[in-house]
Structure formats: structure tokens, C-alpha cells
């Protein structure tokens, strides 16, 4: 089962949950009990030998510098 990241629209908490793919966008409560959470875009970093980063994605940057989704929550 995949792990999805969520962000609560009420309190801003971010959390993860292992859920079936079919349930990825189903309602889920945050750790504080609010049920106004939305699935967030997961990010990761891959490294090459020597530890240098190959790619870094930050949600507040969208897909990358110059992307039309940059800064869109």
C-alpha cells in the first residue's frame, strides 16, 4: 500500500497515511481530528554517488522555477 502525504486545511498539520490507491482522495482526519485534509504532492530527493543531489522538489515552488503552478497552494 502506498503512503500519501496530507495537509489539514483547518490547522495546517501535515501527516502521512498508508492507504489503498482507491482511497487516496477519500476524507481523512488529521491528528487533531479535523476532517478537512487534502492530499499533498509528495517530494523526494535522489542522490548520485558522492552524495550530490540529482533533483529536489519543494511544494512551494511548484514543479520548478518558472512553472505556472509555482506558489499555488
PDB file as gemmi writes it, atoms N, CA and C in Angstrom:
CRYST1    1.000    1.000    1.000  90.00  90.00  90.00 P 1                      
ATOM      1  N   UNK A   1       0.841  -1.175   0.000  1.00  0.00           N  
ATOM      2  CA  UNK A   1       0.000   0.000   0.000  1.00  0.00           C  
ATOM      3  C   UNK A   1       0.891   1.244   0.000  1.00  0.00           C  
ATOM      4  N   UNK A   2       0.559   2.227  -0.830  1.00  0.00           N  
ATOM      5  CA  UNK A   2       1.369   3.442  -0.879  1.00  0.00           C  
ATOM      6  C   UNK A   2       1.128   4.346   0.332  1.00  0.00           C  
ATOM      7  N   UNK A   3       2.090   5.182   0.597  1.00  0.00           N  
ATOM      8  CA  UNK A   3       1.980   6.181   1.653  1.00  0.00           C  
ATOM      9  C   UNK A   3       1.707   7.528   0.997  1.00  0.00           C  
ATOM     10  N   UNK A   4       0.689   8.217   1.470  1.00  0.00           N  
ATOM     11  CA  UNK A   4       0.320   9.525   0.936  1.00  0.00           C  
ATOM     12  C   UNK A   4       0.536  10.592   1.997  1.00  0.00           C  
ATOM     13  N   UNK A   5       0.854  11.793   1.550  1.00  0.00           N  
ATOM     14  CA  UNK A   5       1.001  12.937   2.450  1.00  0.00           C  
ATOM     15  C   UNK A   5      -0.261  13.783   2.370  1.00  0.00           C  
ATOM     16  N   UNK A   6      -0.665  14.315   3.518  1.00  0.00           N  
ATOM     17  CA  UNK A   6      -1.860  15.149   3.599  1.00  0.00           C  
ATOM     18  C   UNK A   6      -1.539  16.414   4.383  1.00  0.00           C  
ATOM     19  N   UNK A   7      -2.305  17.468   4.113  1.00  0.00           N  
ATOM     20  CA  UNK A   7      -2.188  18.730   4.846  1.00  0.00           C  
ATOM     21  C   UNK A   7      -3.599  19.139   5.251  1.00  0.00           C  
ATOM     22  N   UNK A   8      -3.777  19.434   6.549  1.00  0.00           N  
ATOM     23  CA  UNK A   8      -5.077  19.834   7.070  1.00  0.00           C  
ATOM     24  C   UNK A   8      -5.329  21.299   6.726  1.00  0.00           C  
ATOM     25  N   UNK A   9      -6.460  21.579   6.118  1.00  0.00           N  
ATOM     26  CA  UNK A   9      -6.806  22.953   5.762  1.00  0.00           C  
ATOM     27  C   UNK A   9      -7.230  23.757   6.990  1.00  0.00           C  
ATOM     28  N   UNK A  10      -7.656  23.083   8.056  1.00  0.00           N  
ATOM     29  CA  UNK A  10      -8.110  23.782   9.262  1.00  0.00           C  
ATOM     30  C   UNK A  10      -6.953  24.229  10.140  1.00  0.00           C  
ATOM     31  N   UNK A  11      -6.005  23.319  10.426  1.00  0.00           N  
ATOM     32  CA  UNK A  11      -4.927  23.652  11.370  1.00  0.00           C  
ATOM     33  C   UNK A  11      -3.542  23.687  10.733  1.00  0.00           C  
ATOM     34  N   UNK A  12      -3.419  23.261   9.470  1.00  0.00           N  
ATOM     35  CA  UNK A  12      -2.131  23.309   8.779  1.00  0.00           C  
ATOM     36  C   UNK A  12      -1.218  22.123   9.057  1.00  0.00           C  
ATOM     37  N   UNK A  13      -1.679  21.165   9.865  1.00  0.00           N  
ATOM     38  CA  UNK A  13      -0.851  19.998  10.175  1.00  0.00           C  
ATOM     39  C   UNK A  13      -0.588  19.189   8.912  1.00  0.00           C  
ATOM     40  N   UNK A  14       0.616  18.644   8.795  1.00  0.00           N  
ATOM     41  CA  UNK A  14       0.939  17.732   7.706  1.00  0.00           C  
ATOM     42  C   UNK A  14       1.163  16.354   8.313  1.00  0.00           C  
ATOM     43  N   UNK A  15       0.709  15.326   7.616  1.00  0.00           N  
ATOM     44  CA  UNK A  15       0.835  13.973   8.126  1.00  0.00           C  
ATOM     45  C   UNK A  15       0.798  12.990   6.971  1.00  0.00           C  
ATOM     46  N   UNK A  16       1.197  11.745   7.231  1.00  0.00           N  
ATOM     47  CA  UNK A  16       1.210  10.695   6.232  1.00  0.00           C  
ATOM     48  C   UNK A  16       0.235   9.605   6.621  1.00  0.00           C  
ATOM     49  N   UNK A  17      -0.252   8.875   5.621  1.00  0.00           N  
ATOM     50  CA  UNK A  17      -1.132   7.747   5.872  1.00  0.00           C  
ATOM     51  C   UNK A  17      -0.931   6.704   4.783  1.00  0.00           C  
ATOM     52  N   UNK A  18      -0.848   5.431   5.184  1.00  0.00           N  
ATOM     53  CA  UNK A  18      -0.788   4.325   4.221  1.00  0.00           C  
ATOM     54  C   UNK A  18      -2.221   3.954   3.896  1.00  0.00           C  
ATOM     55  N   UNK A  19      -2.590   4.087   2.623  1.00  0.00           N  
ATOM     56  CA  UNK A  19      -3.952   3.822   2.191  1.00  0.00           C  
ATOM     57  C   UNK A  19      -3.937   3.153   0.834  1.00  0.00           C  
ATOM     58  N   UNK A  20      -5.022   2.459   0.546  1.00  0.00           N  
ATOM     59  CA  UNK A  20      -5.188   1.865  -0.778  1.00  0.00           C  
ATOM     60  C   UNK A  20      -5.277   2.985  -1.818  1.00  0.00           C  
ATOM     61  N   UNK A  21      -4.855   2.726  -3.027  1.00  0.00           N  
ATOM     62  CA  UNK A  21      -4.901   3.725  -4.086  1.00  0.00           C  
ATOM     63  C   UNK A  21      -6.323   4.244  -4.273  1.00  0.00           C  
ATOM     64  N   UNK A  22      -7.306   3.374  -4.180  1.00  0.00           N  
ATOM     65  CA  UNK A  22      -8.707   3.770  -4.351  1.00  0.00           C  
ATOM     66  C   UNK A  22      -9.166   4.749  -3.266  1.00  0.00           C  
ATOM     67  N   UNK A  23      -8.490   4.746  -2.118  1.00  0.00           N  
ATOM     68  CA  UNK A  23      -8.867   5.625  -1.001  1.00  0.00           C  
ATOM     69  C   UNK A  23      -7.986   6.862  -0.883  1.00  0.00           C  
ATOM     70  N   UNK A  24      -7.084   7.071  -1.827  1.00  0.00           N  
ATOM     71  CA  UNK A  24      -6.117   8.168  -1.730  1.00  0.00           C  
ATOM     72  C   UNK A  24      -6.769   9.532  -1.516  1.00  0.00           C  
ATOM     73  N   UNK A  25      -7.901   9.797  -2.170  1.00  0.00           N  
ATOM     74  CA  UNK A  25      -8.545  11.101  -2.056  1.00  0.00           C  
ATOM     75  C   UNK A  25      -9.793  11.082  -1.165  1.00  0.00           C  
ATOM     76  N   UNK A  26     -10.030   9.967  -0.477  1.00  0.00           N  
ATOM     77  CA  UNK A  26     -11.172   9.883   0.445  1.00  0.00           C  
ATOM     78  C   UNK A  26     -10.897  10.758   1.670  1.00  0.00           C  
ATOM     79  N   UNK A  27     -11.942  11.209   2.341  1.00  0.00           N  
ATOM     80  CA  UNK A  27     -11.777  12.041   3.529  1.00  0.00           C  
ATOM     81  C   UNK A  27     -10.934  11.327   4.573  1.00  0.00           C  
ATOM     82  N   UNK A  28     -10.102  12.108   5.255  1.00  0.00           N  
ATOM     83  CA  UNK A  28      -9.239  11.574   6.307  1.00  0.00           C  
ATOM     84  C   UNK A  28      -9.080  12.649   7.377  1.00  0.00           C  
ATOM     85  N   UNK A  29      -9.044  12.237   8.617  1.00  0.00           N  
ATOM     86  CA  UNK A  29      -8.885  13.175   9.727  1.00  0.00           C  
ATOM     87  C   UNK A  29      -7.403  13.418   9.999  1.00  0.00           C  
ATOM     88  N   UNK A  30      -7.071  14.655  10.350  1.00  0.00           N  
ATOM     89  CA  UNK A  30      -5.710  14.985  10.733  1.00  0.00           C  
ATOM     90  C   UNK A  30      -5.489  14.503  12.172  1.00  0.00           C  
ATOM     91  N   UNK A  31      -4.264  14.563  12.684  1.00  0.00           N  
ATOM     92  CA  UNK A  31      -4.005  14.119  14.053  1.00  0.00           C  
ATOM     93  C   UNK A  31      -4.832  14.879  15.110  1.00  0.00           C  
ATOM     94  N   UNK A  32      -5.300  16.084  14.781  1.00  0.00           N  
ATOM     95  CA  UNK A  32      -6.116  16.864  15.716  1.00  0.00           C  
ATOM     96  C   UNK A  32      -7.603  16.565  15.577  1.00  0.00           C  
ATOM     97  N   UNK A  33      -7.976  15.725  14.611  1.00  0.00           N  
ATOM     98  CA  UNK A  33      -9.364  15.329  14.442  1.00  0.00           C  
ATOM     99  C   UNK A  33     -10.152  16.083  13.397  1.00  0.00           C  
ATOM    100  N   UNK A  34      -9.554  17.091  12.743  1.00  0.00           N  
ATOM    101  CA  UNK A  34     -10.250  17.802  11.676  1.00  0.00           C  
ATOM    102  C   UNK A  34     -10.364  16.891  10.461  1.00  0.00           C  
ATOM    103  N   UNK A  35     -11.461  16.975   9.728  1.00  0.00           N  
ATOM    104  CA  UNK A  35     -11.622  16.130   8.533  1.00  0.00           C  
ATOM    105  C   UNK A  35     -11.524  16.952   7.249  1.00  0.00           C  
ATOM    106  N   UNK A  36     -10.799  18.048   7.303  1.00  0.00           N  
ATOM    107  CA  UNK A  36     -10.640  18.938   6.162  1.00  0.00           C  
ATOM    108  C   UNK A  36      -9.222  18.840   5.599  1.00  0.00           C  
ATOM    109  N   UNK A  37      -8.709  17.621   5.431  1.00  0.00           N  
ATOM    110  CA  UNK A  37      -7.354  17.430   4.929  1.00  0.00           C  
ATOM    111  C   UNK A  37      -7.379  17.156   3.429  1.00  0.00           C  
ATOM    112  N   UNK A  38      -6.353  17.628   2.747  1.00  0.00           N  
ATOM    113  CA  UNK A  38      -6.215  17.413   1.307  1.00  0.00           C  
ATOM    114  C   UNK A  38      -4.885  16.713   1.044  1.00  0.00           C  
ATOM    115  N   UNK A  39      -4.875  15.855   0.035  1.00  0.00           N  
ATOM    116  CA  UNK A  39      -3.643  15.155  -0.313  1.00  0.00           C  
ATOM    117  C   UNK A  39      -2.642  16.163  -0.856  1.00  0.00           C  
ATOM    118  N   UNK A  40      -1.412  16.057  -0.395  1.00  0.00           N  
ATOM    119  CA  UNK A  40      -0.343  16.956  -0.818  1.00  0.00           C  
ATOM    120  C   UNK A  40       0.536  16.245  -1.842  1.00  0.00           C  
ATOM    121  N   UNK A  41       1.277  17.011  -2.600  1.00  0.00           N  
ATOM    122  CA  UNK A  41       2.221  16.443  -3.555  1.00  0.00           C  
ATOM    123  C   UNK A  41       3.434  15.963  -2.771  1.00  0.00           C  
ATOM    124  N   UNK A  42       3.771  14.710  -2.930  1.00  0.00           N  
ATOM    125  CA  UNK A  42       4.933  14.144  -2.246  1.00  0.00           C  
ATOM    126  C   UNK A  42       6.200  14.607  -2.947  1.00  0.00           C  
ATOM    127  N   UNK A  43       7.246  14.798  -2.165  1.00  0.00           N  
ATOM    128  CA  UNK A  43       8.527  15.209  -2.727  1.00  0.00           C  
ATOM    129  C   UNK A  43       9.601  14.221  -2.282  1.00  0.00           C  
ATOM    130  N   UNK A  44      10.673  14.176  -3.031  1.00  0.00           N  
ATOM    131  CA  UNK A  44      11.781  13.308  -2.668  1.00  0.00           C  
ATOM    132  C   UNK A  44      13.056  13.871  -3.258  1.00  0.00           C  
ATOM    133  N   UNK A  45      14.185  13.369  -2.759  1.00  0.00           N  
ATOM    134  CA  UNK A  45      15.486  13.761  -3.267  1.00  0.00           C  
ATOM    135  C   UNK A  45      16.219  12.488  -3.644  1.00  0.00           C  
ATOM    136  N   UNK A  46      16.803  12.466  -4.816  1.00  0.00           N  
ATOM    137  CA  UNK A  46      17.621  11.347  -5.252  1.00  0.00           C  
ATOM    138  C   UNK A  46      19.070  11.823  -5.281  1.00  0.00           C  
ATOM    139  N   UNK A  47      19.984  10.961  -4.907  1.00  0.00           N  
ATOM    140  CA  UNK A  47      21.398  11.347  -4.923  1.00  0.00           C  
ATOM    141  C   UNK A  47      22.187  10.411  -5.815  1.00  0.00           C  
ATOM    142  N   UNK A  48      23.278  10.931  -6.312  1.00  0.00           N  
ATOM    143  CA  UNK A  48      24.195  10.109  -7.091  1.00  0.00           C  
ATOM    144  C   UNK A  48      25.398   9.796  -6.211  1.00  0.00           C  
ATOM    145  N   UNK A  49      26.243   8.881  -6.605  1.00  0.00           N  
ATOM    146  CA  UNK A  49      27.404   8.550  -5.781  1.00  0.00           C  
ATOM    147  C   UNK A  49      28.167   9.829  -5.399  1.00  0.00           C  
ATOM    148  N   UNK A  50      28.525   9.922  -4.152  1.00  0.00           N  
ATOM    149  CA  UNK A  50      29.217  11.110  -3.657  1.00  0.00           C  
ATOM    150  C   UNK A  50      28.279  12.027  -2.897  1.00  0.00           C  
ATOM    151  N   UNK A  51      26.975  11.733  -2.951  1.00  0.00           N  
ATOM    152  CA  UNK A  51      26.005  12.480  -2.155  1.00  0.00           C  
ATOM    153  C   UNK A  51      25.436  13.725  -2.790  1.00  0.00           C  
ATOM    154  N   UNK A  52      25.787  14.054  -4.035  1.00  0.00           N  
ATOM    155  CA  UNK A  52      25.236  15.253  -4.673  1.00  0.00           C  
ATOM    156  C   UNK A  52      23.786  15.001  -5.080  1.00  0.00           C  
ATOM    157  N   UNK A  53      22.934  15.988  -4.850  1.00  0.00           N  
ATOM    158  CA  UNK A  53      21.509  15.841  -5.178  1.00  0.00           C  
ATOM    159  C   UNK A  53      21.298  15.869  -6.686  1.00  0.00           C  
ATOM    160  N   UNK A  54      20.474  14.956  -7.186  1.00  0.00           N  
ATOM    161  CA  UNK A  54      20.108  14.944  -8.598  1.00  0.00           C  
ATOM    162  C   UNK A  54      18.917  15.855  -8.860  1.00  0.00           C  
ATOM    163  N   UNK A  55      17.937  15.801  -7.967  1.00  0.00           N  
ATOM    164  CA  UNK A  55      16.773  16.654  -8.130  1.00  0.00           C  
ATOM    165  C   UNK A  55      16.140  16.895  -6.770  1.00  0.00           C  
ATOM    166  N   UNK A  56      15.608  18.074  -6.614  1.00  0.00           N  
ATOM    167  CA  UNK A  56      14.929  18.440  -5.380  1.00  0.00           C  
ATOM    168  C   UNK A  56      13.637  19.128  -5.768  1.00  0.00           C  
ATOM    169  N   UNK A  57      12.548  18.725  -5.174  1.00  0.00           N  
ATOM    170  CA  UNK A  57      11.267  19.356  -5.436  1.00  0.00           C  
ATOM    171  C   UNK A  57      10.719  19.915  -4.138  1.00  0.00           C  
ATOM    172  N   UNK A  58      10.320  21.179  -4.145  1.00  0.00           N  
ATOM    173  CA  UNK A  58       9.718  21.802  -2.972  1.00  0.00           C  
ATOM    174  C   UNK A  58       8.314  22.225  -3.359  1.00  0.00           C  
ATOM    175  N   UNK A  59       7.290  21.806  -2.601  1.00  0.00           N  
ATOM    176  CA  UNK A  59       5.915  22.114  -2.966  1.00  0.00           C  
ATOM    177  C   UNK A  59       5.637  23.593  -3.194  1.00  0.00           C  
ATOM    178  N   UNK A  60       6.291  24.475  -2.421  1.00  0.00           N  
ATOM    179  CA  UNK A  60       6.017  25.896  -2.599  1.00  0.00           C  
ATOM    180  C   UNK A  60       6.580  26.445  -3.909  1.00  0.00           C  
ATOM    181  N   UNK A  61       7.442  25.664  -4.578  1.00  0.00           N  
ATOM    182  CA  UNK A  61       8.000  26.081  -5.859  1.00  0.00           C  
ATOM    183  C   UNK A  61       7.238  25.484  -7.029  1.00  0.00           C  
ATOM    184  N   UNK A  62       6.208  24.695  -6.779  1.00  0.00           N  
ATOM    185  CA  UNK A  62       5.506  24.038  -7.867  1.00  0.00           C  
ATOM    186  C   UNK A  62       6.398  22.994  -8.498  1.00  0.00           C  
ATOM    187  N   UNK A  63       6.339  22.864  -9.791  1.00  0.00           N  
ATOM    188  CA  UNK A  63       7.159  21.869 -10.496  1.00  0.00           C  
ATOM    189  C   UNK A  63       8.610  22.321 -10.636  1.00  0.00           C  
ATOM    190  N   UNK A  64       8.853  23.590 -10.476  1.00  0.00           N  
ATOM    191  CA  UNK A  64      10.193  24.129 -10.580  1.00  0.00           C  
ATOM    192  C   UNK A  64      10.148  25.597 -10.937  1.00  0.00           C  
ATOM    193  N   UNK A  65      11.300  26.259 -10.917  1.00  0.00           N  
ATOM    194  CA  UNK A  65      11.341  27.675 -11.255  1.00  0.00           C  
ATOM    195  C   UNK A  65      10.732  27.949 -12.624  1.00  0.00           C  
ATOM    196  N   UNK A  66       9.873  28.933 -12.703  1.00  0.00           N  
ATOM    197  CA  UNK A  66       9.254  29.310 -13.958  1.00  0.00           C  
ATOM    198  C   UNK A  66       7.980  28.545 -14.282  1.00  0.00           C  
ATOM    199  N   UNK A  67       7.636  27.548 -13.478  1.00  0.00           N  
ATOM    200  CA  UNK A  67       6.415  26.770 -13.730  1.00  0.00           C  
ATOM    201  C   UNK A  67       5.210  27.614 -13.357  1.00  0.00           C  
ATOM    202  N   UNK A  68       4.114  27.479 -14.105  1.00  0.00           N  
ATOM    203  CA  UNK A  68       2.922  28.276 -13.840  1.00  0.00           C  
ATOM    204  C   UNK A  68       2.262  27.889 -12.525  1.00  0.00           C  
ATOM    205  N   UNK A  69       2.585  26.715 -11.962  1.00  0.00           N  
ATOM    206  CA  UNK A  69       1.973  26.324 -10.692  1.00  0.00           C  
ATOM    207  C   UNK A  69       2.814  26.779  -9.497  1.00  0.00           C  
ATOM    208  N   UNK A  70       3.961  27.422  -9.719  1.00  0.00           N  
ATOM    209  CA  UNK A  70       4.803  27.873  -8.617  1.00  0.00           C  
ATOM    210  C   UNK A  70       4.039  28.818  -7.710  1.00  0.00           C  
ATOM    211  N   UNK A  71       4.083  28.526  -6.417  1.00  0.00           N  
ATOM    212  CA  UNK A  71       3.431  29.364  -5.424  1.00  0.00           C  
ATOM    213  C   UNK A  71       1.948  29.100  -5.256  1.00  0.00           C  
ATOM    214  N   UNK A  72       1.399  28.137  -5.989  1.00  0.00           N  
ATOM    215  CA  UNK A  72      -0.020  27.801  -5.860  1.00  0.00           C  
ATOM    216  C   UNK A  72      -0.173  26.780  -4.766  1.00  0.00           C  
ATOM    217  N   UNK A  73      -0.959  27.053  -3.714  1.00  0.00           N  
ATOM    218  CA  UNK A  73      -1.090  26.095  -2.605  1.00  0.00           C  
ATOM    219  C   UNK A  73      -1.870  24.860  -3.006  1.00  0.00           C  
TER     220      UNK A  73                                                      
END                                                                             
